[in-house]
Amino acid sequence: MINLKTVFAIALLSASTAVTADEIIIDTTDLHASISAQLAEGLAQMQQDLNEDVNAVLVAEKDEQQTNISISVQRSE
């Protein structure tokens, strides 16, 4: 036969489990917004860096072509 202490212990454990289950609910909306904002910022920075790198390469290639043209003109004279 189950005594009163056992019934009380079972009731207490059941109640604490129900409370714990309610507390586990996590709102991920803020986390999602934060991750999205950081991702957007990172992508914008990467795009800016890529544009700067491409411009630097294009300027270097243009300078190299102009140097080669100048050398060719000097040799032909």
Sine and cosine of phi, psi and omega as CSV:
sin_phi,cos_phi,sin_psi,cos_psi,sin_omega,cos_omega
0.00,0.00,0.64,-0.77,-0.03,-1.00
-1.00,0.09,0.76,-0.65,0.01,-1.00
-1.00,0.03,0.10,-0.99,-0.09,-1.00
-0.91,0.42,-0.59,0.81,0.01,-1.00
-0.90,0.44,-0.66,0.75,0.00,-1.00
-0.91,0.42,-0.70,0.72,0.03,-1.00
-0.88,0.47,-0.67,0.74,0.02,-1.00
-0.90,0.44,-0.68,0.73,0.00,-1.00
-0.89,0.45,-0.68,0.73,0.02,-1.00
-0.90,0.43,-0.67,0.74,0.03,-1.00
-0.90,0.44,-0.66,0.75,0.00,-1.00
-0.91,0.42,-0.70,0.71,0.03,-1.00
-0.90,0.43,-0.63,0.77,0.03,-1.00
-0.90,0.44,-0.68,0.73,-0.01,-1.00
-0.92,0.40,-0.67,0.75,-0.02,-1.00
-0.93,0.36,-0.54,0.84,0.05,-1.00
-0.92,0.39,-0.65,0.76,0.02,-1.00
-0.91,0.42,-0.65,0.76,0.02,-1.00
-0.92,0.40,-0.68,0.73,0.01,-1.00
-0.89,0.45,-0.65,0.76,0.01,-1.00
-0.89,0.46,-0.59,0.81,0.03,-1.00
-0.94,0.34,-0.55,0.84,-0.03,-1.00
-0.97,0.23,-0.29,0.96,-0.05,-1.00
-0.98,0.22,-0.28,0.96,0.01,-1.00
-0.87,0.49,0.83,-0.56,-0.06,-1.00
-0.88,-0.47,0.75,-0.66,0.05,-1.00
-1.00,0.01,0.92,-0.39,-0.06,-1.00
-0.99,-0.11,0.12,0.99,-0.03,-1.00
-0.88,0.47,-0.74,0.68,0.01,-1.00
-0.90,0.43,-0.65,0.76,0.02,-1.00
-0.89,0.46,-0.69,0.72,0.02,-1.00
-0.89,0.46,-0.69,0.73,0.02,-1.00
-0.89,0.45,-0.66,0.75,0.00,-1.00
-0.91,0.42,-0.71,0.71,0.01,-1.00
-0.90,0.44,-0.66,0.75,0.01,-1.00
-0.89,0.45,-0.66,0.75,0.01,-1.00
-0.91,0.42,-0.68,0.74,0.02,-1.00
-0.91,0.40,-0.62,0.79,0.03,-1.00
-0.91,0.42,-0.70,0.71,0.02,-1.00
-0.89,0.46,-0.66,0.75,0.02,-1.00
-0.90,0.43,-0.68,0.74,0.02,-1.00
-0.91,0.42,-0.65,0.76,0.03,-1.00
-0.91,0.41,-0.64,0.76,0.04,-1.00
-0.89,0.46,-0.67,0.74,0.02,-1.00
-0.91,0.41,-0.66,0.75,0.03,-1.00
-0.89,0.45,-0.65,0.76,0.02,-1.00
-0.90,0.44,-0.67,0.74,0.02,-1.00
-0.90,0.44,-0.71,0.70,0.02,-1.00
-0.88,0.47,-0.66,0.75,0.01,-1.00
-0.90,0.43,-0.68,0.73,0.04,-1.00
-0.88,0.48,-0.68,0.73,0.02,-1.00
-0.89,0.45,-0.68,0.74,0.00,-1.00
-0.91,0.43,-0.68,0.73,0.01,-1.00
-0.90,0.44,-0.68,0.73,0.03,-1.00
-0.88,0.47,-0.66,0.75,0.01,-1.00
-0.90,0.44,-0.66,0.75,0.02,-1.00
-0.91,0.41,-0.68,0.73,0.00,-1.00
-0.90,0.44,-0.66,0.75,0.04,-1.00
-0.90,0.44,-0.67,0.74,0.01,-1.00
-0.90,0.43,-0.66,0.75,0.02,-1.00
-0.92,0.40,-0.63,0.77,0.01,-1.00
-0.90,0.43,-0.70,0.72,0.03,-1.00
-0.88,0.47,-0.65,0.76,0.00,-1.00
-0.91,0.41,-0.66,0.75,0.03,-1.00
-0.90,0.43,-0.67,0.74,0.01,-1.00
-0.91,0.42,-0.61,0.79,0.05,-1.00
-0.91,0.43,-0.69,0.73,0.02,-1.00
-0.90,0.43,-0.63,0.77,0.04,-1.00
-0.91,0.42,-0.68,0.74,0.02,-1.00
-0.88,0.47,-0.67,0.74,0.02,-1.00
-0.91,0.42,-0.66,0.75,0.01,-1.00
-0.91,0.41,-0.64,0.77,0.01,-1.00
-0.92,0.40,-0.67,0.74,-0.01,-1.00
-0.91,0.42,-0.60,0.80,-0.01,-1.00
-0.95,0.32,-0.56,0.83,-0.05,-1.00
-0.97,0.24,-0.34,0.94,0.00,-1.00
-0.99,0.16,0.00,0.00,0.00,0.00
